[in-house]
Amino acid sequence: MANDVKPTRKELMAIEDRIDLSERGHDTLEQKRDGLIMEFMDILDQAQDVRSGLGDDYEEAQETIDMARAIEGDLAVRGAAAALKEHPEITIQSKNIMGVVVPQIESSKVQKGLDERGYGILGTSAQIDEAADAYEELIDSIVLAAEVETAMKKMLNEIETTKRRVNALEFKLLPELHESQEYIEQKLEEQEREEIFRMKKIKNKKEEEEREARDEVSAEESEETDRPEGEVAVTSD
């Protein structure tokens, strides 16, 4: 890249401006990267807790539904599930974390009372009620896990993108700009030395010409002084 630039002061100033801008951009991206990593670590801790809770909720839901099937029978469990009139609703919004848009998922009508599940209270047993409670808890855990996992993936992608930009500035663009800067500075120094040498040469030549002119004048004055009185200098046509 260095050989592709013109070794002029204008080009040097332009490259210095680009270096300054790139360094400030590099610092900003580094700060963003560090901030994203901190946010990601918080989300990762939350994700680990959510995963653990999701596994526990799933096991509990399976245990309660197996118990309800064993006591009430599979037909009764299916009938209770089919009686549900209001299904859970999911609302997806968005929020901004360090410039990264991540989903904010909210659920409604998941947790229901006994009189909101559609089946008669007297027509079912406590085992079915416990299974319904457990699966409602499981749905809430799944919704939360989906929000956290999606946010974590988006944050991770943004961290990788920011790291690539930081590395591109740090290991490619800035070294190339500094190389071009050094190349132009060296060329300008060479031009300055050549100009100084040329000016000295011109000055020495001028001084030599002036000295020769003075020597000629001195020689003519000496000849006039040495000529006898009354002798006229003869000039040839």
C-alpha positions as CSV (number, residue, x, y, z in Angstrom):
1,M,0.0,0.0,0.0
2,A,2.9,2.4,0.8
3,N,4.1,2.5,-2.8
4,D,0.6,3.3,-4.0
5,V,0.4,6.7,-2.2
6,K,1.8,10.0,-3.5
7,P,4.6,11.3,-1.3
8,T,3.2,14.8,-0.8
9,R,2.4,16.8,2.3
10,K,-1.2,16.9,1.4
11,E,-1.4,13.1,1.2
12,L,0.5,12.9,4.5
13,M,-2.0,15.1,6.2
14,A,-4.9,13.0,4.8
15,I,-3.3,9.8,6.1
16,E,-2.7,11.4,9.5
17,D,-6.4,12.3,9.7
18,R,-7.3,8.7,8.7
19,I,-5.0,7.4,11.4
20,D,-6.5,9.6,14.0
21,L,-10.1,8.6,13.0
22,S,-9.2,4.9,12.8
23,E,-7.6,5.0,16.3
24,R,-10.6,6.7,17.8
25,G,-12.9,4.2,16.0
26,H,-10.7,1.4,17.3
27,D,-11.0,2.6,20.9
28,T,-14.7,3.0,20.6
29,L,-15.1,-0.5,19.2
30,E,-12.9,-1.9,21.9
31,Q,-15.1,-0.3,24.5
32,K,-18.2,-1.7,22.8
33,R,-16.7,-5.1,22.6
34,D,-15.8,-5.1,26.3
35,G,-19.3,-3.9,27.2
36,L,-20.9,-6.5,25.1
37,I,-18.8,-9.2,26.7
38,M,-19.9,-8.0,30.2
39,E,-23.5,-8.0,29.1
40,F,-23.1,-11.5,27.5
41,M,-21.6,-12.9,30.7
42,D,-24.6,-11.7,32.7
43,I,-27.0,-13.2,30.1
44,L,-24.9,-16.4,30.2
45,D,-25.3,-16.7,33.9
46,Q,-29.0,-16.2,33.5
47,A,-29.2,-18.7,30.7
48,Q,-27.5,-21.3,32.9
49,D,-30.0,-20.8,35.7
50,V,-32.9,-20.9,33.2
51,R,-31.6,-24.1,31.6
52,S,-31.3,-25.7,35.0
53,G,-34.8,-24.5,36.0
54,L,-36.2,-25.7,32.7
55,G,-34.8,-29.2,33.2
56,D,-36.3,-29.3,36.7
57,D,-39.7,-28.1,35.5
58,Y,-39.7,-30.6,32.7
59,E,-38.9,-33.5,35.0
60,E,-41.6,-32.4,37.4
61,A,-44.1,-32.0,34.6
62,Q,-43.4,-35.5,33.3
63,E,-43.7,-37.0,36.8
64,T,-47.0,-35.4,37.4
65,I,-48.5,-36.2,34.0
66,D,-47.3,-39.8,34.4
67,M,-48.9,-40.0,37.8
68,A,-52.2,-38.5,36.5
69,R,-52.3,-41.0,33.7
70,A,-51.6,-43.8,36.0
71,I,-54.4,-42.9,38.4
72,E,-57.0,-41.2,36.1
73,G,-56.1,-42.9,32.8
74,D,-54.9,-41.4,29.6
75,L,-58.4,-40.7,28.4
76,A,-59.2,-38.5,31.4
77,V,-56.0,-36.6,31.0
78,R,-56.6,-35.9,27.3
79,G,-60.2,-34.9,28.1
80,A,-59.0,-32.4,30.6
81,A,-56.5,-31.0,28.2
82,A,-59.1,-30.7,25.4
83,A,-61.4,-28.8,27.7
84,L,-59.1,-25.8,27.7
85,K,-60.8,-22.8,26.1
86,E,-58.2,-20.0,26.5
87,H,-54.8,-20.8,25.1
88,P,-51.6,-19.1,26.2
89,E,-50.7,-15.9,24.3
90,I,-47.2,-14.8,23.4
91,T,-46.2,-11.2,22.9
92,I,-42.8,-10.4,21.3
93,Q,-41.3,-7.0,21.7
94,S,-37.7,-5.8,21.5
95,K,-35.2,-4.1,23.7
96,N,-31.7,-2.6,23.0
97,I,-28.6,-3.9,24.8
98,M,-25.4,-2.0,23.8
99,G,-26.8,-1.4,20.4
100,V,-28.0,-5.0,19.9
101,V,-31.8,-5.5,19.4
102,V,-32.9,-8.6,21.3
103,P,-36.4,-10.0,21.8
104,Q,-38.4,-9.5,24.9
105,I,-41.0,-12.3,25.1
106,E,-43.9,-12.0,27.4
107,S,-46.6,-14.7,28.0
108,S,-50.1,-14.3,29.2
109,K,-53.0,-16.6,30.1
110,V,-50.6,-19.3,31.0
111,Q,-51.2,-19.6,34.7
112,K,-54.9,-20.3,35.3
113,G,-57.1,-21.0,38.2
114,L,-59.1,-24.1,38.6
115,D,-62.2,-22.5,37.3
116,E,-60.4,-21.2,34.2
117,R,-59.2,-24.5,32.8
118,G,-62.5,-25.5,31.2
119,Y,-62.9,-28.9,33.0
120,G,-65.2,-29.3,35.9
121,I,-63.6,-29.2,39.4
122,L,-65.6,-32.2,40.6
123,G,-64.9,-34.2,37.5
124,T,-61.1,-34.4,37.9
125,S,-58.6,-35.3,40.6
126,A,-55.8,-33.5,42.3
127,Q,-53.3,-35.4,40.1
128,I,-54.7,-33.7,37.0
129,D,-54.6,-30.3,38.7
130,E,-51.0,-30.9,39.7
131,A,-50.1,-31.9,36.2
132,A,-51.8,-28.7,34.8
133,D,-49.9,-26.6,37.3
134,A,-46.6,-28.2,36.4
135,Y,-47.1,-27.8,32.7
136,E,-48.1,-24.1,33.1
137,E,-44.8,-23.6,35.0
138,L,-43.0,-25.5,32.2
139,I,-44.5,-23.2,29.5
140,D,-43.4,-20.1,31.4
141,S,-39.9,-21.6,31.7
142,I,-39.8,-22.4,28.0
143,V,-40.8,-18.8,27.1
144,L,-38.1,-17.4,29.4
145,A,-35.5,-19.8,28.0
146,A,-36.4,-18.8,24.4
147,E,-35.9,-15.1,25.3
148,V,-32.6,-15.6,27.0
149,E,-31.2,-18.1,24.5
150,T,-32.1,-15.8,21.5
151,A,-30.6,-12.8,23.3
152,M,-27.4,-14.7,24.0
153,K,-27.0,-15.8,20.4
154,K,-27.6,-12.3,19.1
155,M,-25.1,-10.9,21.7
156,L,-22.5,-13.5,20.7
157,N,-22.9,-12.7,17.0
158,E,-22.5,-9.0,17.7
159,I,-19.4,-9.7,19.8
160,E,-17.8,-11.7,17.0
161,T,-18.6,-9.0,14.5
162,T,-17.2,-6.3,16.7
163,K,-14.0,-8.4,17.4
164,R,-13.5,-8.8,13.6
165,R,-13.8,-5.0,13.2
166,V,-11.3,-4.4,16.0
167,N,-8.9,-6.9,14.6
168,A,-9.2,-5.4,11.1
169,L,-8.4,-2.0,12.4
170,E,-5.6,-3.1,14.7
171,F,-3.8,-5.6,12.5
172,K,-4.6,-4.5,8.9
173,L,-5.8,-0.9,8.4
174,L,-3.7,0.9,11.1
175,P,-0.4,-0.9,10.2
176,E,-1.0,-0.1,6.5
177,L,-1.7,3.6,7.3
178,H,1.4,3.8,9.6
179,E,3.5,2.2,6.8
180,S,2.2,4.8,4.3
181,Q,2.9,7.6,6.8
182,E,6.5,6.4,7.3
183,Y,7.0,6.0,3.5
184,I,5.8,9.6,2.8
185,E,7.8,11.0,5.7
186,Q,11.0,9.3,4.3
187,K,10.3,10.5,0.8
188,L,9.7,14.0,2.0
189,E,12.9,13.9,4.0
190,E,14.8,12.7,0.9
191,Q,13.2,15.5,-1.2
192,E,14.2,18.0,1.5
193,R,17.8,16.8,1.6
194,E,17.9,16.9,-2.2
195,E,16.5,20.4,-2.2
196,I,19.0,21.5,0.4
197,F,21.8,20.0,-1.5
198,R,20.6,21.7,-4.7
199,M,20.3,25.1,-3.0
200,K,23.8,24.7,-1.6
201,K,25.1,23.8,-5.0
202,I,23.5,26.8,-6.5
203,K,24.8,29.0,-3.7
204,N,28.3,27.7,-4.1
205,K,28.2,28.2,-7.9
206,K,27.0,31.7,-7.4
207,E,29.7,32.5,-4.9
208,E,32.2,31.0,-7.2
209,E,31.0,33.2,-10.1
210,E,31.1,36.3,-7.8
211,R,34.6,35.4,-6.7
212,E,35.8,34.9,-10.3
213,A,34.2,38.3,-11.2
214,R,36.0,40.0,-8.3
215,D,39.2,38.3,-9.3
216,E,38.9,39.7,-12.8
217,V,38.1,43.2,-11.6
218,S,41.1,43.0,-9.2
219,A,43.4,41.8,-12.1
220,E,42.3,44.7,-14.3
221,E,42.9,47.2,-11.5
222,S,46.3,45.6,-10.9
223,E,47.2,46.0,-14.6
224,E,46.1,49.6,-14.6
225,T,48.3,50.2,-11.5
226,D,51.3,48.5,-13.0
227,R,51.2,50.4,-16.4
228,P,53.8,53.3,-16.7
229,E,52.4,56.8,-16.6
230,G,51.6,58.2,-20.1
231,E,51.3,54.7,-21.6
232,V,48.0,54.2,-23.2
233,A,46.5,50.8,-23.2
234,V,46.2,49.5,-26.7
235,T,43.0,47.7,-27.5
236,S,42.6,45.6,-30.6
237,D,39.6,45.9,-32.7
